[in-house]
Amino acid sequence: MARTNSTPDAVELLRSDHRAIEQLFRRFERSRAPSDKRRLADRMIRELSIHAAIEEQHVYPLLRERLDGEAPKVLVALEEHHLAKLGLAEIERLDASDERFDAKVRVLIESVRRHVREEERELLPALRRRLSEDDLRVLADALGRAKTAAPTRPHPTAPDEPPANLLANAGAAAVDRGRDAIGRGIARVLDRSRGMVEEALRRGEVAARQARQRLGRGLERAGREVRPDAH
């Protein structure tokens, strides 16, 4: 049946983000002046950082919850996000005149293009199959709100799964959105402090995951020890 509501749902919103990012990629590939490339790379950094944050906060957790068979694909997507953030962080630090700048951006572009193709071929169709139209619109509203409060720079060492990423994103976004208004020296100090916070959050997330795994193994062993007495 034809859709009567013109408001984009979550899948349409994510696809629209992908198209906007692809336009930035093509403009970069056509550009020649270092100043234009720097400006376009900075826009890529911002748009990709926001897009990754909202997917990690809302889309990927929902996919893992609703689509058990897709969980490995989501984990691969998270790792692809991590590698992209590492590349973005390096690009952010490089001057456009650096001989590696152009090469790093082009490698990033190809990596993200491959990630987008896989996401649009497998994960987004799976999301549409399992969620109702109402659920997809509720998710779109959540993504729209998350965009306005998402980090605008890459944070490769920050947690990328709930609940730790919710706290990390809030802190990172506050730093990111204030950086342009302050001096570079202060920004570097804030970056070091941010890195320490992100590392502490990631260690806490890893410790919590390991504790859950140990608890699961302990319960499994206890079950094996109790079962022989049951008969």
C-alpha positions in Angstrom: 0.0 0.0 0.0 1.3 3.5 -0.8 2.7 5.5 2.0 0.5 8.5 2.9 2.9 10.1 5.4 5.6 12.3 3.9 7.8 12.3 7.0 10.9 10.1 6.4 11.2 6.9 8.5 14.4 5.7 10.0 15.6 3.8 7.0 14.9 6.8 4.7 16.7 9.1 7.1 19.8 6.9 7.2 19.8 6.5 3.4 19.5 10.3 3.1 22.6 10.7 5.3 24.5 8.2 3.1 23.6 10.2 0.0 24.7 13.5 1.5 28.0 11.9 2.6 28.6 10.5 -0.9 28.2 14.0 -2.3 30.9 15.2 -0.1 33.1 12.3 -1.2 32.6 13.2 -4.9 33.3 16.9 -4.3 36.5 16.0 -2.6 37.6 13.7 -5.5 36.9 16.6 -7.9 38.7 19.2 -5.9 42.2 20.4 -6.5 42.9 23.2 -4.1 44.2 22.2 -0.7 42.0 24.7 1.0 38.9 23.2 -0.6 40.0 19.7 0.3 40.6 20.7 3.9 37.1 22.3 4.1 35.5 19.2 2.6 37.4 16.8 4.8 36.3 18.8 7.9 32.7 18.4 6.7 33.2 14.7 6.3 34.6 14.5 9.8 31.6 16.2 11.2 28.9 14.3 9.2 30.5 10.9 9.6 31.1 11.4 13.3 27.4 12.3 13.9 26.1 9.5 11.7 28.2 6.9 13.4 27.2 8.1 16.8 23.4 7.9 16.1 23.7 4.5 14.6 25.7 3.2 17.5 23.3 4.8 20.0 20.0 3.7 18.4 20.2 1.6 15.3 22.8 -1.1 16.0 21.4 -2.0 19.5 17.9 -2.4 18.0 19.2 -4.6 15.2 21.0 -6.8 17.8 17.8 -7.0 19.9 15.4 -7.7 17.1 17.5 -9.6 14.6 19.5 -12.4 16.4 20.8 -13.7 13.1 22.2 -10.3 12.2 24.2 -9.8 15.4 27.6 -10.8 13.8 27.0 -8.4 10.9 26.3 -5.6 13.4 29.6 -6.4 15.2 31.4 -6.1 11.9 29.7 -2.8 11.2 30.8 -1.6 14.7 34.4 -2.5 13.9 34.2 -0.7 10.5 33.0 2.4 12.4 36.0 2.0 14.7 38.4 1.9 11.8 36.7 4.9 10.2 37.1 6.9 13.4 40.8 6.1 13.6 41.2 7.3 10.0 39.1 10.5 10.7 41.2 11.3 13.8 44.4 11.1 11.7 42.9 13.2 8.9 41.7 15.8 11.5 45.3 16.2 12.7 46.9 16.5 9.3 47.4 19.6 7.3 46.0 19.5 3.8 49.5 20.1 2.4 50.8 16.9 4.0 51.7 14.4 1.4 49.7 11.7 3.2 46.5 13.8 3.6 45.0 13.1 0.2 45.8 9.4 0.4 44.3 9.0 3.8 41.1 10.7 2.8 40.7 8.6 -0.4 41.3 5.3 1.6 38.7 6.4 4.1 36.2 7.2 1.3 36.6 3.7 -0.2 36.2 2.1 3.2 33.1 4.0 4.0 31.6 3.4 0.6 32.0 -0.4 1.1 30.4 -0.1 4.6 27.5 1.8 3.2 26.9 -0.7 0.5 26.8 -3.6 3.0 24.6 -1.7 5.3 22.1 -0.8 2.6 22.1 -4.3 1.2 21.7 -6.2 4.4 21.1 -4.3 7.7 18.7 -1.6 6.6 16.4 -4.0 4.7 16.4 -6.3 7.7 15.4 -3.3 9.9 12.5 -2.5 7.7 11.3 -6.1 7.6 11.2 -6.4 11.4 9.9 -3.0 12.4 6.4 -1.6 11.7 6.0 1.8 10.0 5.1 3.4 13.3 8.2 1.9 14.9 10.4 3.2 12.1 9.0 6.7 12.5 9.5 6.6 16.2 13.1 5.6 15.5 13.5 8.4 13.0 12.4 10.9 15.6 14.9 9.5 18.1 17.7 9.7 15.4 16.8 13.3 14.6 17.0 14.3 18.3 20.3 12.4 18.7 21.8 14.3 15.8 21.5 17.6 17.6 23.4 16.3 20.6 25.9 13.9 18.9 29.7 14.3 18.9 31.0 16.1 15.8 34.5 14.7 15.9 35.8 11.1 16.0 36.4 9.4 19.3 38.0 6.1 18.5 38.7 5.1 22.1 35.2 5.9 23.4 32.7 3.1 24.0 30.4 2.3 21.0 27.7 0.3 22.7 25.0 1.2 25.3 24.9 2.1 28.0 28.5 3.4 28.2 28.3 5.2 24.8 25.4 7.3 26.0 27.5 8.9 28.7 30.6 9.1 26.5 28.7 10.8 23.6 27.2 13.4 25.9 30.6 14.4 27.2 32.3 14.2 23.9 29.6 16.3 22.2 30.0 19.1 24.8 33.7 19.2 24.2 33.4 19.0 20.4 30.8 21.8 20.1 32.9 24.1 22.2 36.3 23.5 20.6 35.8 25.9 17.7 35.1 28.7 20.0 38.4 28.4 22.0 42.1 28.6 21.3 44.1 25.7 19.9 46.2 25.4 23.1 43.2 24.9 25.3 41.7 22.6 22.8 44.7 20.3 23.0 44.4 20.2 26.8 40.7 19.3 26.5 41.6 16.6 23.9 44.0 15.0 26.4 41.4 15.1 29.2 38.7 13.7 26.8 41.1 10.9 25.9 41.5 10.0 29.6 37.8 9.9 30.2 37.1 7.9 27.1 39.7 5.3 28.1 38.2 5.0 31.6 34.7 4.5 30.1 36.0 1.9 27.7 37.8 0.0 30.4 34.6 0.0 32.5 32.6 -1.3 29.5 35.1 -4.1 28.9 35.2 -5.0 32.6 31.4 -5.2 32.7 31.3 -7.4 29.6 33.9 -9.7 31.1 32.0 -9.9 34.4 28.8 -10.9 32.5 30.7 -13.6 30.7 32.2 -15.0 33.9 28.8 -15.0 35.5 27.3 -16.9 32.6 30.1 -19.5 32.7 29.6 -19.8 36.5 25.9 -20.4 36.1 26.6 -23.0 33.4 29.0 -24.9 35.6 26.6 -24.8 38.5 23.9 -26.2 36.3 26.1 -29.1 35.3 27.0 -29.9 38.9 23.3 -29.8 40.0 21.8 -31.9 37.2 23.3 -35.3 38.2 21.6 -35.1 41.7 18.2 -34.4 40.0 17.6 -38.1 39.3 
